[in-house]
Amino acid sequence: MHSPVSLSTLTLRRKAASLFLGFAVLGFAAACSATADTRTASPVTCEIALDAIPGGTRVSGILTAGRAVAGTYDLQIRSGSASIRQGGDFEARPG
């Protein structure tokens, strides 16, 4: 059983209905780096969830770990003239 940990949530305003697809297809890059005891081979995955909400798009980073992990993340979103970047340290327990 995996336990997703929400790293962060951003709300992005959009001017047109097509912006959601623009972010998903053209404009975003994300990186996640985790360090833990490498003697165990439990998977660690990083995902980006995009959800359409009234007036924008919610971008959520989700980490799923089979063991306790700690590390840093960096989330960058670029589309047109908009550029958003955030990052930081995280810790997650196994799920």
Secondary structure, DSSP 8 states (H G I E B T S, - for coil): ----EEEEEEEEE-SSTTHHHHIIIIIEEEEEEEE--TTS---EEEEEEEEEETTEEEEEEEEEESS-EEEEEEEEEEETTEEEEEEEEEEE---
